[in-house]
Amino acid sequence: MTTQLALTTDELVALAPVVPVVVIDDLDDAVPLAAALVRGGLPAIEVTLRTQPALAAIERIAQEVPGAVVGAGTVTTAQQVDDALSAGARFLVSPGATPSLLDALQASGVPFLAGTATPSDVIALLERGITYAKFFPAEINGGVKALKAFAGPFPQMRFCPTGGIDVAKAPDYLALPNVVCVGGSWMAKPGDWDAVEALARAAASL
């Protein structure tokens, strides 16, 4: 477990305008990729639990990359919540939310962004006092227009849209008053670490 100070959700979403969504296929990529993202100004790093090395990658980043705030994405079960926390995740992101998953997320003690796509999803979070959410998959679910529509009935809700967002689309999302950050993978391709750092720096300036 990491011994770093706990974050609030407010602090998490204020770290940078973009949260890199990272898929680790080769564990050896985890530390250099995260280090390049941090150097570029994107400290909050979501490692998706879609690959076998993901938990080990979270553990390595938490231990070996100063300044990184590593979290776990694609969290869909209470067991994954426990596993991610044990690996050192400091925040959690889910693609959707059921009552049992929300119970686990709320009990985790770390910031989380539960996935929403519909007004009913948002209401389910608000009933629990949750005012930050992931909007996913953003582009397929109406993108900027949908989030503008959500602002009327849900003025208290803030979103991190993810899914189909690239460097060209991100500014339109970030211009919305109910969007606090966006998630994207365009700057997080393993291999050329200088290129990752440059793309991260550009994203951090959005």
Residue pairs with C-beta under 8 A, 6 or more apart in sequence:
1 85
1 86
1 88
2 62
2 63
2 88
2 90
4 62
4 90
6 90
6 109
6 110
7 69
7 90
7 91
7 110
7 111
8 111
9 111
9 112
9 113
9 132
11 111
12 44
12 69
12 91
12 111
13 132
13 158
13 160
13 180
13 181
14 180
15 43
15 44
15 69
16 41
16 42
16 43
16 44
16 181
16 203
16 204
17 170
17 174
17 181
17 182
17 203
17 204
17 206
18 42
18 170
18 181
18 182
18 183
18 184
18 187
18 203
18 204
18 206
19 42
19 44
19 45
19 46
19 160
19 162
19 181
19 182
19 183
19 184
20 37
20 42
20 44
20 45
20 46
20 183
20 184
20 185
20 187
20 188
20 200
20 203
21 46
21 48
21 73
21 162
21 183
21 184
21 185
21 188
22 33
22 34
22 37
22 45
22 46
22 47
22 48
22 57
22 185
22 188
23 48
23 50
23 51
23 185
23 188
24 30
24 33
24 47
24 51
24 53
24 54
24 57
24 190
25 51
25 53
25 190
26 53
26 190
27 53
27 56
27 57
27 60
29 57
29 190
29 191
30 47
30 53
30 56
30 57
30 60
30 61
31 60
31 61
31 64
31 65
32 190
32 193
33 188
33 190
33 193
33 196
34 45
34 61
34 65
34 68
34 70
35 65
35 68
35 193
36 193
36 194
36 196
36 197
36 200
37 43
37 45
37 68
37 187
37 188
37 196
37 197
37 200
38 45
38 65
38 66
38 67
38 68
39 197
39 200
40 187
40 196
40 197
40 198
40 199
40 200
40 201
40 203
40 204
41 200
41 201
41 203
41 204
41 205
42 187
42 200
42 203
42 204
43 67
43 68
43 69
44 69
44 71
44 91
45 61
45 68
45 69
45 70
45 71
46 71
46 72
46 73
46 91
46 93
46 183
47 54
47 57
47 58
47 61
47 70
47 71
47 72
47 73
47 89
48 54
48 72
48 73
48 74
49 55
49 72
49 73
49 74
49 75
49 80
49 84
50 74
54 72
55 72
55 83
55 84
55 87
56 87
58 70
58 71
58 72
58 84
58 87
58 88
58 89
59 87
59 88
61 68
61 70
61 88
62 68
62 70
62 87
62 88
62 89
62 90
63 88
69 90
69 91
70 88
70 89
70 90
71 84
71 89
71 90
71 91
71 92
71 93
71 110
72 80
72 84
72 87
72 89
72 91
72 92
72 93
73 92
73 93
73 94
73 183
74 93
74 94
74 95
75 81
75 84
75 92
75 93
75 94
75 101
75 105
75 112
76 94
76 95
76 96
76 101
77 101
77 104
78 100
78 101
78 103
78 104
81 92
81 101
81 104
81 105
81 108
82 104
84 92
85 108
85 110
89 110
90 110
90 111
91 110
91 111
91 112
91 113
92 105
92 108
92 110
92 111
92 112
92 113
93 112
93 113
93 115
93 134
93 162
93 183
94 101
94 105
94 112
94 113
94 114
94 115
94 134
95 115
95 134
95 136
96 114
96 115
96 116
96 117
96 121
96 136
97 105
97 114
97 115
97 116
97 121
97 124
97 125
99 124
101 114
102 114
102 124
102 125
102 128
102 130
105 112
105 114
106 112
106 128
106 130
111 132
113 132
113 133
113 134
113 160
114 125
114 130
114 133
114 134
115 121
115 133
115 134
115 135
115 136
116 122
116 125
116 133
116 134
116 135
116 136
116 159
117 135
117 136
117 137
117 141
119 150
119 153
119 154
121 133
122 133
122 150
122 154
122 157
125 131
125 133
125 157
126 154
126 156
126 157
131 156
131 157
131 158
132 157
132 158
132 159
132 160
132 180
133 157
133 158
133 159
133 160
134 159
134 160
134 161
134 162
134 183
135 141
135 146
135 147
135 159
135 160
135 161
135 162
136 161
136 162
136 163
137 162
137 163
137 164
138 146
138 147
138 161
138 162
138 163
138 164
138 165
138 173
138 182
139 163
139 164
139 165
139 169
140 163
140 164
141 163
142 149
143 161
143 164
143 169
143 173
144 172
144 173
144 176
147 159
147 161
147 173
147 176
147 178
147 179
148 176
150 157
150 159
150 178
151 176
151 177
151 178
154 178
155 178
157 178
158 178
158 179
158 180
159 178
159 179
159 180
160 179
160 180
160 181
160 182
160 183
161 173
161 179
161 182
161 183
162 182
162 183
162 184
163 183
165 173
165 182
165 183
165 184
166 184
166 186
167 184
167 186
167 187
167 199
167 202
167 203
167 206
170 182
170 184
170 203
170 206
171 206
173 179
173 182
174 181
174 182
174 206
184 203
186 199
186 203
187 196
187 199
187 200
187 202
187 203
188 196
189 195
189 196
190 196
